[in-house]
């Protein structure tokens, strides 16, 4: 794993050093103890995920969840609400689909523990 360094900050990470040719950097450092996925972008530089503030990461996760709810879960909720209001037979099935979509998002984007 390689890190591109500029002004003593990690500005990019990659599994190969070939991915930095056009990057304005001071140097490239090999890191044999971590992988690119161990890092996360935070305030314009890359830091190890373990050093990323949990509260801020959880806020980011909350925002990602909310965006996915709007796209994936909310339409199912509207279908359920309408079926329920109209007394349709498939209301319970739509409710299960809606709740399953919310559970899936929560499972894929779990909050970090402090």
For each residue, the residues with C-beta under 8 A, 3 or more apart:
1: 13 14 15 30 31 32 34 35 36 38
2: 13 14 15 16 17 19 20 28 29 30 31
3: 10 12 13 28 29 30 31 39 46
4: 10 11 12 13 14 20 23 25 27 28
5: 8 9 10 11 25 26 27 28 29
6: 9 11 24 25 26
7: 26
8: 5
9: 5 6 44 45
10: 3 4 5 13 39 45 46 47
11: 4 5 6 23 25 44 45 46
12: 3 4 19 20 23 25 46
13: 1 2 3 4 10 36 39 46
14: 1 2 4 17 19 20 36
15: 1 2 35 36
16: 2 19
17: 2 14 20 28 30
18: 21
19: 2 12 14 16
20: 2 4 12 14 17 23 25 28
21: 18
22:
23: 4 11 12 20
24: 6
25: 4 5 6 11 12 20 28
26: 5 6 7
27: 4 5
28: 2 3 4 5 17 20 25
29: 2 3 5
30: 1 2 3 17
31: 1 2 3 34
32: 1
33:
34: 1 31 38 39 48
35: 1 15 38
36: 1 13 14 15 39
37:
38: 1 34 35 48 49 50
39: 3 10 13 34 36 46 47 48 49
40: 46 47 48 49 52 57
41: 44 45 46
42: 45 46 47 52 56
43:
44: 9 11 41
45: 9 10 11 41 42
46: 3 10 11 12 13 39 40 41 42
47: 10 39 40 42 51 52
48: 34 38 39 40 51 52
49: 38 39 40 52
50: 38
51: 47 48
52: 40 42 47 48 49 56 57
53: 56 57
54: 57 58 112 113 114
55: 58 59 114
56: 42 52 53 59 60
57: 40 52 53 54 60 61 112
58: 54 55 61 62 111 112
59: 55 56 62 63
60: 56 57 63 64
61: 57 58 64 65 109 110 111 112
62: 58 59 65 66 111
63: 59 60 66 67
64: 60 61 67 68 109
65: 61 62 68 69 105 106 109
66: 62 63 69 70
67: 63 64 70 71
68: 64 65 71 72 73 105 109
69: 65 66 72 73 74 102 105
70: 66 67 73 74
71: 67 68 74 75
72: 68 69 75 76 101 105
73: 68 69 70 76 77 98 101 102 105
74: 69 70 71 77 78
75: 71 72 78 79
76: 72 73 79 80 94 97 98 101
77: 73 74 80 81 98
78: 74 75 81 82
79: 75 76 82 83 94 98
80: 76 77 83 84 91 94 95 97 98
81: 77 78 84 85
82: 78 79 85 86 88
83: 79 80 86 88 90 91 94
84: 80 81 87 88 91 95
85: 81 82
86: 82 83
87: 84 91
88: 82 83 84 91
89:
90: 83 93 94
91: 80 83 84 87 88 94 95
92: 95 96
93: 90 96 97
94: 76 79 80 83 90 91 97 98
95: 80 84 91 92 98 99
96: 92 93 99 100
97: 76 80 93 94 100 101
98: 73 76 77 79 80 94 95 101 102
99: 95 96 102 103
100: 96 97 103 104
101: 72 73 76 97 98 104 105
102: 69 73 98 99 105 106
103: 99 100 106 107
104: 100 101 107 108
105: 65 68 69 72 73 101 102 108 109
106: 65 102 103 109 110
107: 103 104 110
108: 104 105
109: 61 64 65 68 105 106
110: 61 106 107
111: 58 61 62
112: 54 57 58 61
113: 54
114: 54 55
